[in-house]
Amino acid sequence: MDMLHIKQVLFVKIFAQFVLWCYDNGYELTDGEAYRTPEQAALNAQSGKGISNTIHTKRLARDINLFIAGVYQLDSEAYRPLGDKWKTMHELARWGGDFSRPDGNHFSFEHEGVR
């Protein structure tokens, strides 16, 4: 198996554990975006809504939607407790809230310098 495949398998396993931790700790989530085609990534970058070199194209990222008391959270800071937990779960785990342009609902594994 190549390194990307190994990371993809591990990412899914760790992410599943993370989602269970979220629910065990009272967080309500819905699923956001996972895989993004290179074409969609390029369109997002062109419109200023993302980057073309996104780790979503490698199947190493998930976006989730956080609800608190039934209200969808748009502020990256609301995701901080989740981001802090995610980063403890594996040395490759990266949280979008730490990016220069915060993306709090983004949880990923680093691959070849892309997070």
Secondary structure as a PSIPRED ss2 file (coil, helix, strand):
# PSIPRED VFORMAT (PSIPRED V4.0)

   1 M C   1.000  0.000  0.000
   2 D C   1.000  0.000  0.000
   3 M H   0.000  1.000  0.000
   4 L H   0.000  1.000  0.000
   5 H H   0.000  1.000  0.000
   6 I H   0.000  1.000  0.000
   7 K H   0.000  1.000  0.000
   8 Q H   0.000  1.000  0.000
   9 V H   0.000  1.000  0.000
  10 L H   0.000  1.000  0.000
  11 F H   0.000  1.000  0.000
  12 V H   0.000  1.000  0.000
  13 K H   0.000  1.000  0.000
  14 I H   0.000  1.000  0.000
  15 F H   0.000  1.000  0.000
  16 A H   0.000  1.000  0.000
  17 Q H   0.000  1.000  0.000
  18 F H   0.000  1.000  0.000
  19 V H   0.000  1.000  0.000
  20 L H   0.000  1.000  0.000
  21 W H   0.000  1.000  0.000
  22 C H   0.000  1.000  0.000
  23 Y H   0.000  1.000  0.000
  24 D H   0.000  1.000  0.000
  25 N C   1.000  0.000  0.000
  26 G C   1.000  0.000  0.000
  27 Y C   1.000  0.000  0.000
  28 E E   0.000  0.000  1.000
  29 L E   0.000  0.000  1.000
  30 T E   0.000  0.000  1.000
  31 D E   0.000  0.000  1.000
  32 G C   1.000  0.000  0.000
  33 E C   1.000  0.000  0.000
  34 A C   1.000  0.000  0.000
  35 Y C   1.000  0.000  0.000
  36 R C   1.000  0.000  0.000
  37 T C   1.000  0.000  0.000
  38 P H   0.000  1.000  0.000
  39 E H   0.000  1.000  0.000
  40 Q H   0.000  1.000  0.000
  41 A H   0.000  1.000  0.000
  42 A H   0.000  1.000  0.000
  43 L H   0.000  1.000  0.000
  44 N H   0.000  1.000  0.000
  45 A H   0.000  1.000  0.000
  46 Q H   0.000  1.000  0.000
  47 S H   0.000  1.000  0.000
  48 G C   1.000  0.000  0.000
  49 K C   1.000  0.000  0.000
  50 G C   1.000  0.000  0.000
  51 I C   1.000  0.000  0.000
  52 S C   1.000  0.000  0.000
  53 N C   1.000  0.000  0.000
  54 T C   1.000  0.000  0.000
  55 I H   0.000  1.000  0.000
  56 H H   0.000  1.000  0.000
  57 T H   0.000  1.000  0.000
  58 K H   0.000  1.000  0.000
  59 R C   1.000  0.000  0.000
  60 L C   1.000  0.000  0.000
  61 A E   0.000  0.000  1.000
  62 R E   0.000  0.000  1.000
  63 D E   0.000  0.000  1.000
  64 I E   0.000  0.000  1.000
  65 N E   0.000  0.000  1.000
  66 L E   0.000  0.000  1.000
  67 F E   0.000  0.000  1.000
  68 I E   0.000  0.000  1.000
  69 A C   1.000  0.000  0.000
  70 G C   1.000  0.000  0.000
  71 V E   0.000  0.000  1.000
  72 Y E   0.000  0.000  1.000
  73 Q C   1.000  0.000  0.000
  74 L C   1.000  0.000  0.000
  75 D C   1.000  0.000  0.000
  76 S H   0.000  1.000  0.000
  77 E H   0.000  1.000  0.000
  78 A H   0.000  1.000  0.000
  79 Y H   0.000  1.000  0.000
  80 R H   0.000  1.000  0.000
  81 P H   0.000  1.000  0.000
  82 L H   0.000  1.000  0.000
  83 G H   0.000  1.000  0.000
  84 D H   0.000  1.000  0.000
  85 K H   0.000  1.000  0.000
  86 W H   0.000  1.000  0.000
  87 K H   0.000  1.000  0.000
  88 T H   0.000  1.000  0.000
  89 M C   1.000  0.000  0.000
  90 H C   1.000  0.000  0.000
  91 E C   1.000  0.000  0.000
  92 L C   1.000  0.000  0.000
  93 A E   0.000  0.000  1.000
  94 R E   0.000  0.000  1.000
  95 W E   0.000  0.000  1.000
  96 G H   0.000  1.000  0.000
  97 G H   0.000  1.000  0.000
  98 D H   0.000  1.000  0.000
  99 F C   1.000  0.000  0.000
 100 S C   1.000  0.000  0.000
 101 R C   1.000  0.000  0.000
 102 P C   1.000  0.000  0.000
 103 D C   1.000  0.000  0.000
 104 G C   1.000  0.000  0.000
 105 N C   1.000  0.000  0.000
 106 H E   0.000  0.000  1.000
 107 F E   0.000  0.000  1.000
 108 S E   0.000  0.000  1.000
 109 F E   0.000  0.000  1.000
 110 E C   1.000  0.000  0.000
 111 H E   0.000  0.000  1.000
 112 E C   1.000  0.000  0.000
 113 G C   1.000  0.000  0.000
 114 V E   0.000  0.000  1.000
 115 R C   1.000  0.000  0.000
